[in-house]
């Protein structure tokens, strides 16, 4: 997978995943402390970066070989 197609897949996947996780955490755990909210958001973004990287580098190429 070349760099351009990687970015085309990664950016929307990352944005949707980040938005969904922030919404779920916001509903489950209402946070009033700004620092804790910032820390929680940064943690979610880093976890999503890892999920996106693993998905695009390992799962999609394996699925493409099966087709």
C-alpha positions as CSV (number, residue, x, y, z in Angstrom):
1,X,0.0,0.0,0.0
2,X,1.6,3.3,-1.0
3,X,1.7,6.4,1.2
4,X,-1.1,8.2,-0.6
5,X,-3.7,5.4,-0.4
6,X,-2.7,4.9,3.3
7,X,-3.5,8.5,4.1
8,X,-6.8,8.4,2.2
9,X,-7.9,5.5,4.3
10,X,-6.3,6.5,7.6
11,X,-7.6,10.1,8.0
12,X,-11.3,9.4,7.8
13,X,-11.0,6.2,9.8
14,X,-9.1,8.0,12.5
15,X,-11.5,11.0,12.7
16,X,-14.6,8.8,12.9
17,X,-13.1,6.5,15.4
18,X,-12.0,9.4,17.6
19,X,-15.3,11.2,17.4
20,X,-17.2,8.0,18.3
21,X,-14.9,7.2,21.3
22,X,-15.1,10.8,22.7
23,X,-18.9,10.7,22.4
24,X,-19.1,7.3,24.2
25,X,-16.8,8.4,27.0
26,X,-18.6,11.7,27.3
27,X,-22.0,9.9,27.8
28,X,-20.6,7.2,30.2
29,X,-18.3,9.5,32.2
30,X,-19.4,13.1,32.4
31,X,-16.3,15.1,33.1
32,X,-16.3,18.6,34.6
33,X,-12.6,18.9,35.3
34,X,-10.9,20.4,32.2
35,X,-7.5,18.9,32.8
36,X,-8.9,15.4,33.2
37,X,-11.0,15.9,30.0
38,X,-7.9,17.0,28.1
39,X,-5.9,14.0,29.4
40,X,-8.7,11.7,28.6
41,X,-9.0,13.1,25.1
42,X,-5.3,12.8,24.4
43,X,-5.3,9.2,25.6
44,X,-8.2,8.4,23.3
45,X,-6.5,10.0,20.3
46,X,-3.3,8.0,21.0
47,X,-5.2,4.7,21.3
48,X,-7.1,5.5,18.1
49,X,-3.8,6.2,16.3
50,X,-2.6,2.7,17.4
51,X,-5.8,1.1,16.3
52,X,-5.7,2.9,12.9
53,X,-2.1,1.9,12.3
54,X,-2.7,-1.7,13.2
55,X,-5.8,-1.9,11.1
56,X,-4.3,-0.4,8.0
57,X,-1.0,-2.1,8.1
58,X,-2.1,-5.6,9.2
59,X,-5.8,-6.3,8.7
60,X,-6.5,-4.7,5.3
61,X,-3.5,-6.3,3.5
62,X,-4.4,-9.7,4.8
63,X,-8.0,-9.2,3.8
64,X,-6.9,-8.0,0.4
65,X,-5.0,-11.3,-0.1
66,X,-8.1,-13.3,0.6
67,X,-10.1,-11.6,-2.1
